[in-house]
Amino acid sequence: MENEKDRETRPQSEGERQVVDGRDAVLLLLRFMFAERRYTKCTVGVYAGNAPSLAMHRQLGFVEEGRIRRFRFAAGQHEDLVYLGLTAEEFAARHPGVAGQAGSQ
């Protein structure tokens, strides 16, 4: 029987593909955006009710820049849309091992 320690240290795989979580996927995309494509900022919109996504983006360094109140009506209630932003310089400072040349234009 597999224990928690083995599960944490062994890369997860699904067939021949390695499984990555959403945070890893966003980090990979940000590195590509900033280091390879030379974008200077990334802005995302997240529904206010999506607490896991808001928490993940904030953990990655995104900062709330605005909110559109009552953006949509779903499941019988209004929901805000939260805009978060991250600059190339902020990304490079917060994730130096991932960032590569991001933020050094």
ROSE-785194 format. One record per residue (C-alpha): residue number from 1; residue in three letters; x, y, z. Coordinates in steps of 0.001 Angstrom, whole numbers, plus 500000, padded with zeros to 6 digits. Layout:
% ROSE-785194
+------+------+--------+--------+--------+
| resi | resn |      x |      y |      z |
+------+------+--------+--------+--------+
|  NUM |  Ala |      X |      Y |      Z |
...
+------+------+--------+--------+--------+
END
This chain:
% ROSE-785194
+------+------+--------+--------+--------+
| resi | resn |      x |      y |      z |
+------+------+--------+--------+--------+
|    1 |  Met | 500000 | 500000 | 500000 |
|    2 |  Glu | 501320 | 503445 | 499037 |
|    3 |  Asn | 501886 | 505982 | 501801 |
|    4 |  Glu | 501618 | 509798 | 501649 |
|    5 |  Lys | 505420 | 510309 | 501557 |
|    6 |  Asp | 505788 | 508081 | 498468 |
|    7 |  Arg | 502978 | 509929 | 496714 |
|    8 |  Glu | 504613 | 513334 | 497399 |
|    9 |  Thr | 508089 | 512398 | 496129 |
|   10 |  Arg | 507130 | 510325 | 493085 |
|   11 |  Pro | 506089 | 512205 | 489927 |
|   12 |  Gln | 502495 | 511480 | 489060 |
|   13 |  Ser | 501936 | 510086 | 485612 |
|   14 |  Glu | 498992 | 509172 | 483490 |
|   15 |  Gly | 500146 | 506738 | 480850 |
|   16 |  Glu | 503148 | 508384 | 479200 |
|   17 |  Arg | 502162 | 511928 | 480165 |
|   18 |  Gln | 503174 | 513599 | 483410 |
|   19 |  Val | 500240 | 515049 | 485331 |
|   20 |  Val | 500676 | 518641 | 486505 |
|   21 |  Asp | 498386 | 520655 | 488691 |
|   22 |  Gly | 496874 | 524014 | 487777 |
|   23 |  Arg | 499573 | 525980 | 489606 |
|   24 |  Asp | 502356 | 524293 | 487632 |
|   25 |  Ala | 500501 | 524912 | 484386 |
|   26 |  Val | 500066 | 528622 | 485171 |
|   27 |  Leu | 503764 | 528934 | 486123 |
|   28 |  Leu | 504757 | 527336 | 482825 |
|   29 |  Leu | 502481 | 529680 | 480900 |
|   30 |  Leu | 503785 | 532745 | 482771 |
|   31 |  Arg | 507389 | 531775 | 482107 |
|   32 |  Phe | 506594 | 531404 | 478408 |
|   33 |  Met | 504733 | 534726 | 478330 |
|   34 |  Phe | 507419 | 536726 | 480099 |
|   35 |  Ala | 510701 | 535040 | 479107 |
|   36 |  Glu | 509945 | 533790 | 475609 |
|   37 |  Arg | 507260 | 536118 | 474266 |
|   38 |  Arg | 508454 | 539207 | 476203 |
|   39 |  Tyr | 505040 | 540244 | 477508 |
|   40 |  Thr | 505336 | 542784 | 480313 |
|   41 |  Lys | 502124 | 541994 | 482186 |
|   42 |  Cys | 499523 | 539275 | 482624 |
|   43 |  Thr | 495948 | 540141 | 483602 |
|   44 |  Val | 493337 | 537531 | 484515 |
|   45 |  Gly | 489647 | 537666 | 485354 |
|   46 |  Val | 488334 | 535269 | 487992 |
|   47 |  Tyr | 484793 | 534988 | 489302 |
|   48 |  Ala | 484651 | 536079 | 492942 |
|   49 |  Gly | 483018 | 532794 | 493936 |
|   50 |  Asn | 485988 | 530786 | 492664 |
|   51 |  Ala | 487972 | 530912 | 495917 |
|   52 |  Pro | 490540 | 528216 | 494945 |
|   53 |  Ser | 491486 | 530062 | 491736 |
|   54 |  Leu | 491697 | 533423 | 493508 |
|   55 |  Ala | 493913 | 531896 | 496209 |
|   56 |  Met | 496198 | 530223 | 493654 |
|   57 |  His | 496675 | 533419 | 491645 |
|   58 |  Arg | 497380 | 535448 | 494780 |
|   59 |  Gln | 499874 | 532805 | 495920 |
|   60 |  Leu | 501644 | 533152 | 492564 |
|   61 |  Gly | 501942 | 536906 | 493117 |
|   62 |  Phe | 498932 | 538315 | 491274 |
|   63 |  Val | 497480 | 541472 | 492815 |
|   64 |  Glu | 493821 | 542490 | 492675 |
|   65 |  Glu | 493507 | 545466 | 490334 |
|   66 |  Gly | 489774 | 545791 | 489948 |
|   67 |  Arg | 486358 | 544289 | 490282 |
|   68 |  Ile | 483276 | 544431 | 488112 |
|   69 |  Arg | 480387 | 544106 | 490496 |
|   70 |  Arg | 477408 | 541911 | 489631 |
|   71 |  Phe | 479123 | 540799 | 486419 |
|   72 |  Arg | 476971 | 537718 | 485899 |
|   73 |  Phe | 473862 | 536089 | 487268 |
|   74 |  Ala | 474256 | 532369 | 487927 |
|   75 |  Ala | 472667 | 529863 | 490280 |
|   76 |  Gly | 470183 | 532485 | 491412 |
|   77 |  Gln | 472688 | 535145 | 492462 |
|   78 |  His | 474916 | 537875 | 491093 |
|   79 |  Glu | 478669 | 537340 | 491064 |
|   80 |  Asp | 481537 | 539797 | 490723 |
|   81 |  Leu | 484436 | 539419 | 488296 |
|   82 |  Val | 487814 | 540090 | 489925 |
|   83 |  Tyr | 490730 | 541314 | 487785 |
|   84 |  Leu | 494226 | 540401 | 488974 |
|   85 |  Gly | 497543 | 541419 | 487443 |
|   86 |  Leu | 501192 | 540349 | 487549 |
|   87 |  Thr | 504099 | 542157 | 485868 |
|   88 |  Ala | 507188 | 540478 | 484428 |
|   89 |  Glu | 509338 | 542131 | 487108 |
|   90 |  Glu | 507072 | 540885 | 489905 |
|   91 |  Phe | 507134 | 537383 | 488427 |
|   92 |  Ala | 510944 | 537357 | 488164 |
|   93 |  Ala | 511342 | 538577 | 491753 |
|   94 |  Arg | 508864 | 536087 | 493179 |
|   95 |  His | 509870 | 533040 | 491087 |
|   96 |  Pro | 513592 | 533427 | 490282 |
|   97 |  Gly | 514146 | 529712 | 489584 |
|   98 |  Val | 511244 | 529590 | 487121 |
|   99 |  Ala | 511399 | 533036 | 485572 |
|  100 |  Gly | 514519 | 532673 | 483417 |
|  101 |  Gln | 515045 | 536053 | 481782 |
|  102 |  Ala | 511544 | 537349 | 482557 |
|  103 |  Gly | 511465 | 540984 | 483574 |
|  104 |  Ser | 514928 | 541821 | 482214 |
|  105 |  Gln | 513957 | 543606 | 479006 |
+------+------+--------+--------+--------+
END
